[in-house]
Amino acid sequence: MSDEILEHRRLLVAGSGIAALSAAIYAARSNNDPLLIEGDEPGGQLTLTTDVENYPGFPEGISGPELINEMRAQAEKFGTELRSGIVDDVEKEPEGHFRVELTNGDVYTADAVIAASGASARTLGVPGEDDLMGYGLSTCATCDGAFFRGEDMLVVGGGDAAMEEANFLTKFADTVYIAHRREEFRAEDVWIERVMDKVDDGEIEVLKNTELTEIHGSAEEGITGVTLVEHPDGHPKEKLEDPATADEVEEYDFDVGAVFYAIGHTPNTDYLADTGVELDDAGYLLTQGGRDGNQTATAVEGIFGAGDVVDHHYQQAVTAGGMGVKAALDADDYLSELERAGDLHEPVPVAAEGDD
């Protein structure tokens, strides 16, 4: 653990997606001198989306990376400083400010912290995944489903998210296929009933005891098909790797034009473990909520949450942006109160080497 403090800021923002950049824009305009630490996925989940057609103000759509770059430029224009790095640990000091250490050992202090570090979509690590993410493979049906109108689509998963995404995709798909590695779904009964109604109507087909092992295609062509494996007892990948059961697994190619992962997200909150903030069972950051101000406040004064690190339900760019704005406004109120009370941290200057 390093003891040398590189710099003190009124406000530090952890994250680089829509929520973080929206917070940074508003914080900079409020003269809160924000420092934004970008994290290990600069730009967040939106950089995996080739085209964004549902973000207000862009009737012709805009690419995810382009939208992020425009917001970065806007944040910097108003005075945000962006630095590469991954926040590893946040601790509240006895004086009330925060000590923020990065994975490379750099240490900053801040009077307030906005956690907008997002949630990482879980993936499978199958061949073709990296090359086709954003080119037919997506982790957000609401974001990308309309781009594949008229195609057969595959949804991977068996929980509420998979059922919801499959149901949504029937608006655009010829047929939606759900691949689930077990016989029974983990989703709530209401979602299973909705999906089964679509099955009866011929809009959805369920592939139980089935797993995806490879995605075929290219960035130019998009997805041209997938390889699936099936075993009547479920978990076919495991059985394929076991010499005793490998012969029982059916492996086959399957024609689809788009694949949607719906196997959950992992909120990026590990760095907050020592702060005393409250998390739900899945690791999402709990905030105050409600109808009045301070909706983004956490259980620790001075730490605010915004975007997918908090929101496990909507997970849309525009809702993340709104939460980022709320967090910046809540942080500004908090910092203004500290300033009026004379409680803003004043770091002690470090003596130059050789001084007596």
Secondary structure as GFF3:
##gff-version 3
##sequence-region A 1 356
A	DSSP	beta_strand	7	14	.	.	.	ID=ss1
A	DSSP	alpha_helix	18	29	.	.	.	ID=ss2
A	DSSP	beta_strand	34	37	.	.	.	ID=ss3
A	DSSP	three_ten_helix	44	48	.	.	.	ID=ss4
A	DSSP	alpha_helix	64	77	.	.	.	ID=ss5
A	DSSP	beta_strand	81	83	.	.	.	ID=ss6
A	DSSP	beta_strand	87	92	.	.	.	ID=ss7
A	DSSP	beta_strand	98	102	.	.	.	ID=ss8
A	DSSP	beta_strand	107	115	.	.	.	ID=ss9
A	DSSP	beta_strand	119	121	.	.	.	ID=ss10
A	DSSP	alpha_helix	129	132	.	.	.	ID=ss11
A	DSSP	beta_strand	137	138	.	.	.	ID=ss12
A	DSSP	alpha_helix	141	144	.	.	.	ID=ss13
A	DSSP	three_ten_helix	145	148	.	.	.	ID=ss14
A	DSSP	beta_strand	153	156	.	.	.	ID=ss15
A	DSSP	alpha_helix	160	169	.	.	.	ID=ss16
A	DSSP	beta_strand	176	180	.	.	.	ID=ss17
A	DSSP	alpha_helix	189	200	.	.	.	ID=ss18
A	DSSP	beta_strand	204	208	.	.	.	ID=ss19
A	DSSP	beta_strand	210	218	.	.	.	ID=ss20
A	DSSP	beta_strand	222	230	.	.	.	ID=ss21
A	DSSP	alpha_helix	236	241	.	.	.	ID=ss22
A	DSSP	three_ten_helix	246	248	.	.	.	ID=ss23
A	DSSP	beta_strand	250	254	.	.	.	ID=ss24
A	DSSP	beta_strand	258	261	.	.	.	ID=ss25
A	DSSP	beta_strand	265	267	.	.	.	ID=ss26
A	DSSP	three_ten_helix	270	272	.	.	.	ID=ss27
A	DSSP	beta_strand	303	305	.	.	.	ID=ss28
A	DSSP	three_ten_helix	307	309	.	.	.	ID=ss29
A	DSSP	alpha_helix	317	341	.	.	.	ID=ss30
###
